[in-house]
């Protein structure tokens, strides 16, 4: 039983607030919000368990049979019915050419910068770009609370600010600081419940939400679960059906074969689908990494959105969405513009981002994301130059035929020494960032988050598993070679992290040890974030990082 403001809330156990967040804690966790959370969790916990077990059984079935995913006969009637459409999205979602991605709202300064920016939307990220410590979740949710109530005096009112696309954690994550009926609470229900309870009505009244991103959906049954959660929440909070709108991130190869079904399940609540590159590519290793036919080559040299399997995925997503009246959005530009606008490097980076994003625009996407705020206006101009109107919903892409083979054919290519060392470095730096309470970091001129960490550690694991040979010198990739190369990159990583104390060095060594442990596992750990969040070392590090500056923004170093 939890005592809150002198009132007893049965069945709930909640850890006390992190240091310095007492006011935020008292605001967010009152008796009514806790009862809402408890009822939300109690109502849907069994269904959450079911979809997680279905993921496991589906993976086991694919492993045992050697089958490949395809378009299911069981749902052919949905795909074959030309009549149904998703409900039109509200006016503020009709034109979202450029959103800010990877914006962890616990970073107050960057959050306010986002609110003041000319972007059309902000991916308010409690998932990939955020490290979900108790401190970060409470601070981030409280910052959303303040933004919705116009309490940041140097930011515009919420009705005029970029729309908040709230991204709760994915189903693989739990909130370890709250228990309901003797069980830790599913992370997405913790985030969604608090965000909805405190902000949904105000957002709806301001015609600015509530809008969400849904991460790592693997099947239409998971979309059905979210739709049930939306309907339940709308009824509880007195909102009209369809008030909530959600964009589903298609980050898993299995979900690619169920995109129409996912839209159908969410047709009253859909804000469309989103396609990315690295989480999606990593999902091939996750589901089929032990199969030789799915050996993914060096991402630094051979994997990009122009390759058949990724181009087909984006084309099919756009075609599927527009056929059903839904918006289709592309991934995030991770490159960072140098500070010197007159430098050759600045021109090169801008040209690279422009070329890649123009490919997405020509494929028919209605918008995409950037990390660097200085890319917002150039990318908005790109849309204005190459499209007409608020979106590209009239681009139906009827000329396309995408087959399962198109979606499942890995690109040709090998493994380079540079690519292997790059993946090692990104994997280690991500774990080190998590140990300091940060969800993303900067490396070699771009932002790296859990998506790039996932593909990095996935590739290292897969290359060891298949004992591939390096293009450079024909050395075989083994755990021994990975350990040798890890030692070779350590000095560079010390410099990147600006290690100055014994504690800094020890944290880097700890991250290195954890990375090597993950890539040498006999069975592939499904999610790096799940693996880390349940690790004693990470949990202990969060007990240490309780000061008021813990989990602050990464330093932007170019």
N, C-alpha and C positions, 0 to 999 in steps of 0.2 A: 504494500500500500504506500502511495506517495502522498506526503503532506505538502500542499501548495497553498500559500496565503492562508494557512489555517484550515484549509478544506482537504478532506481525505478523498483521494481518487483511487478507487479499488482496482486491483489487477495491474497496476502500472508501477514500474520501477524506473526512476530517472536519475542519472548521475547529476551531482551538483554542477553549477556553472563553472566554466574555465575562468581563471583569474582575469578580471577586467571586463568581463561580459555579463556582470550581474544584472544590469539594467535591461540588456537585450533578452536575457534569459527570463526575467520576470515579465517582460512584455509578451514574449512568444508563448510561454508555457503557463497559461492560466487554466483554471478548472474546466472551462468550456472547450478550449482548444485541445486539452488533453483527453477529454471525453470524446471529442470528434475523432482524434487520432486513434484512441483505443477502439472505438466502434468500427472505424475504417479497417484497422488491422484485423480485428476479430471477424468481420464480415468476409474478408477476402484472403485470409491466411491460407485456408485450405486450397483455394484456387491457385494461389502462388506456388504452393508446394507441388500441386499437380503439374503446372507448366514446367517447373524445374525438373521434375521427374520425367516428363515427356521429352525434354531435351536429352536427358541421359539415355532413355530407351531408344530414341531416334538415332543417336550416335552409335550405340551398341549394334543396332540393326544394320546400319550402314557398314560397320566394321565386319560383322559376321557374314553378311551377304556379298559384300563387295559391290553393292548396287551404287548407282549414281542418282542424284536428285533429278526430278523432272516435274513437268506440269501435271498435277494430279487429276486423274479421271473423276475422283469424288467431288471435285469442285468445278468441273468443266461447265456446269450449268451457269455458274456465276460469270466465268470468263466469256461464255457464249451468248449471254444476254446483253444485247446492245443498248437496252433501254435505260439502265440505272446510271445515275450520276451522284457524285458527292454534292452536298449542299454548298452553295456559293459561300466563299469566305467573306468576312466583314471587310468594309472599305479599307481599313488600315492594313490589311494583309494583301490587298490586291496588287500593290506595287512595293515589292521588297527586293530590289535589285541587288543591294549590297548590305549584308549584315556583318556585324563584328562577331568573330568566332573566338572560342576558347577564353571567354571573359569570366573568370572566377570572381563572383561578386564579393568574396571576402577581401579582395583587393579594392579597398574603398576608393583610392585615388583613380585607378583605371576605370572603375565602374562609373564614377562621376564624369570622367573624360568621355566614356561611351555615351552617357546620357546627353552630353553637350555636343556630341559629334553630329555630322550630317548624314550618318547612316540611317537606313530605314528600319533596322532592327538590331537587337543585341541578343546573341545566344548567351543567356545567363546560365553559366555552366557549373552545375554541381557534379559533373561527371568527368569527361576526358581531360579537361584542362584544369581540374581542381583536385586537390588532395583532401579526401573527405574526413579530416579530423573533426572532432567534436567542436573545436574552436572555429574551424573554417565553415562548418555547416551553420552554426548558430549566427556567426557574424555575417555570413552571406545572406541567409534568410532575413536577418534583421535589416540589412542594407536594402533588400527588396522592399521590405515593409516601409522603410523610410522613403524610398523613391516613390512608391505608390501614393504616399501621403504628402508628397512635395516638401519633404523635410531637408533636402539638400538645397541650401539657399542659392548655390551657384549653378543649379541645374534647372532646366525647363520643367514646367508642370507635366505630369505623366501623360496627359492627353496630347501634348506636343512633342514629347521626347520620342526617340526611336522605340518601337514596340518591344516589349520584353518577351522574348521567347524562352520560357523557363525550362531548363533541362535537368530534371531530377536524375538521380543515379539509376543505373540499370538493374535488372532483376538479380544479377549475380552478387550484388552488394547488400550488406546488412548494416544497420545502425547499432553499434555495440554498446551505446550509452543509454539505450532505452529498451526495456522489456515490457511486453504485454502478455499477460497470462503465462508467465514463466519462460517466454521465448524472446530472443532478440528480434527487433522489428525489421522488416524488409526496408532497405535503404530508400528505394523509390517511394514507398508509402509514407515514410517519415518526411521526406522532402516535399512531396506533392501535398500531403495532408496539411502541413503548416503553411505552405505557400497558398493553397486554396482557402483555408479557413480565414486567414488574415487579410487576403488581398483580392479574392475573386470578385466580391460584390463591388468594390471600388473600381477595379479594372473594368468590369462590365458597364458600370455607370458612366465611365469615361470613354467608352467604346474603344478600349485598349487591351482587351483580354477577357478572361484568362487564356493565354496561349502557351503551348508547351512543345518541346521536342521530346520524343520517346526514343531512347537509345537501345541498341542491340536486340531488337525484336527479331526472333527467329522463325515465327510462324503466325498464321492468321488467328490461331487460337489465343496467342498472346495479345494480339490486337483486340480480340473479342473481350478478353479480360479487362484491358484498359477501357474499352467502351463501357463495360459494366461499372467500372470505378467512376467514370465520368458521369454516368446517369445517376448513380447513387449520390455523388457529391452535389450535383445540380439540385436534386430533390432536397437534400439536407439543408442546403444553403439558400433555397428558394429562388434558384436561377432557372430561366427557361431552358428546355432541352436544346442542345446544340450550342449553348453559350461557350463551352470549352471547345477550342480548336487545337489540334495537335499535328505536328509534322513528324512522321516516322522516319528515322534514319535507317536506311537499308544497309546495314553493316555486316551482313552475314550472307554467304552464298545460298543458304537454304531459303532465306526470305526472298531472294530474287525470283524464285519460281512461284511465289505466292503474293506478288505485289498487288494484283487485282483483288485477290481475296482480302488482303490487309485493308485496302481502300474500302472495300464493301463493308467489312465489319465496322469501320469507323466512319461510314458515309455521312452521318449526321455531325460528326466532330472532326472531320479531316481538314487539315491545312496542307495536305500533300505529302510527298515523299522526298527524301534527300539522299544523294549519292556522294560517297567519299572515295578514298583510295586505300588508305593503309589498314584500317580496321577490316575493311572488306577483303583486302588481299590476305591479311593474317588469318581470316576465317577459313581459307583454303587449307592452310597448314593445320588449323584446329580440327577440321573435319576429315581431311584426307592426307595429312602430312606424312603418314607412314607409307603412302602409295607412291611408287616411283613416277607414275604418270603425272603426279601433282607436285613434282619438285619445282619450286619457284626459284627462278634465277635471281641474281644480284639486283636488288631493287634500285641501287644507285646508278645502274647502267642499263638495265633491261626492262624495268617495270615503270610504266607511265600510262596515263589515260588514253594514249593513242594505240596501245596494244589491244588486240582483238577482244580478249576476255573482259577488259575494263571498258572499252568503247561500246561493246555490245550491251553491257550492263547499264551504262548511262543512256544509250539510245532506247533500250527497252523501258527504262524508268520514265523517260520523257514521254514516250509513246503511250505507255499505260496511264500515266497521270492525265495527260491532255485528252485522251479518249474519254476519260471519266470526269472531266471538268475540274481536275485537281492540279495544284501547282507543283512543279518539279524544280528542285533546287540542287545546285552543285556543291562541291566541297570547299574547303578553306585554303586560301593562298597562305602558305606558311612562311614564305620569304619575307625578309625584313629589308626595308630601304635604308641604305647608308645615310648618315646625317648630312653629308656633303652632296647637295643636289647637283653640283657642277661636276662631280666626279664621273669618270668612265664607268665605275662600278655601279653607280646609281642608275645610269642609263641602261646598263646591262640587266640589272635586276628588274627594273620596270618593264623592259622589253620582254623578259622571260615570263613575268606574270601576265602581261598583256596577251602574249601569244597563247598561253595555256588557257586563260579565261575566255579568250575569243573562240577557242575550240568548243567550250561549253556553251557559249551563247549561240554559236552556229548549230549546235546539237539541239537547241530549243529550250534550254533551262530558263526559268523565270527569275533566277537570282542565285547568288552564291555568297560565300563569306571571305573575309580577309582578317588577318590578325593585326597587321600594322594599320593604325588609324590613318596614316598618310596615304594609304592606298585606296581609301574610300572614294574620294572624289575622282581620281583617274579611272577607277573601275565603273563608277556611275556614268562618266562621260563615254566609256566604251559601250555601255548599254544604249545610251542615247544615240550614239553614232550608228549602231548596227541593228537596232530594233525600233519598233513603233508601238506606242501605247504603254499601258501599265505592266503588261506581262506578255508572254508568248503562247497563251492558251489556244490560240487559233492555229498554232503549228502542230498539226496532228501526227506528222511523221508516218503517214499511211504508206509511204514508199518502203518502209522497213519490214524485214522479216528476220527475226532473231531466233536462232535455234538453240537447243540445249548444248550442242557441240560448240557453238560460238561462245557460250557463257563459261564452258568448262575446259577450254583448251589453253593450257599454260603457254606463255611466250617462250620462244627459244632463247638460249643464252646460258652462260656459265656463272662462275663465282670469281670475283677478283679479290686480291689481297686488300685493296682499299675498301671494298664493300664489306668485307668481313670485319675489318678493324673499325669501320664506321658503325656497323651494327653493334659491336661490342661496346663502343664508347657510348652510344645513345642509350643502350640498355642499362649500363652502370650509372650514367648521369641521371636517368629517370629515377632509379631506386634511391640514389643519393638525394635527389630533390624531395622525394616522398619522406625520407627520414628527417628532413627539415620542415615538413609540412607544406611543401609547394607541389603543385600539380603539373607545372610545365617549366621549361627552361629554354635558354638560347644557346645554340651551338652552330658554328659555321654559317652564320648569317640567316638562320631561320629558327622559328619556334618549334620545339619538340614537346609532345604531350604523350598521354597513354597510348594513343593510336600508333604513333611512330615507335614507341617503346614495344608495343605488341608485335609489330611486324619485325622489328629488329631482333628481339629474343626468339621469335618464331623461326626466323630464317637461320639463326645460329643453331638452334635445336635441330632443325630439319637437315642442315648441311652435315652436322655431326652424325645424325641418324643414318644418312645415306652415304656418308664418307666420300663426299664429292672432292674433286681435285681443283686446285686453284688454276686459273688461266695463266697466271704470271710465271709460276715455277713448277707446276705439276705436283706441289705438295698436297697430301691428302688432309682434308679437314677432319681432325679428331679432337677429342676433349683435351688431349695433350697440347696440340697446336693452339687451340683457343686459349689455354692457360698461358702459353708462351707469349702470344700476341697481346693478351690482357696486360701482362707485365710491361710490354713495349709501349702501350698507350698510357700507362699510369702517369708518367711525367707530364704529358700533355693535359691529362685530366686534372692534375694538381694545379696547373696553370689556369685552366678554364675556370676552375672553382675558386681560384685564389686562396688555396689552403695556406693558412698562416699559423695555425695552432695545432697542437698534438691532437686535439679533439676533432679538428677538421680532417686531418689525415686518417684518423681512426674511423670516422664516419665513411670516408671514401673506401677504405679497406673493407668495412662491413658491407657496403653496397656491392663491392666487387665479389665478395664471398657469396652474397645472396644471388647475384646474377649467375655466377658459375653453377651454383646449386640448381637454379631453375633450368638452365640449358642442358644440364646433364641428366635430368630426370628421365627415367625409363618411359613413363607415361607423360604425355604432354599436358602440363597444367593449363586448363581451359582459358583462364583469364589471369593475366599477370597481376591485375589490381586485386582480384580476390585472394590470390596467393599471398600477396604482400600484406593486405589488410588483416589477414588471419595469422600472420607471423608474429611470434613473440618479440622479435627485435623491433619491428615497426611499432607495435603497441607500446613497448617500453620507451621508444623514442618520443612518442606523443605525450607520455607522462612527463618527460623532461622539457618538452617544448610548450610550456604553459605560460610563458611571459607574454606581456601585452603586444610584443612585436612578432610573436611566432606566427608562421604561415604567411609572412608578408610577401609582397610581389617579388618575382625574380628580377635581378639586375639586368638591364638591357645593355648588353655588351656586344659591339660589332667589331 
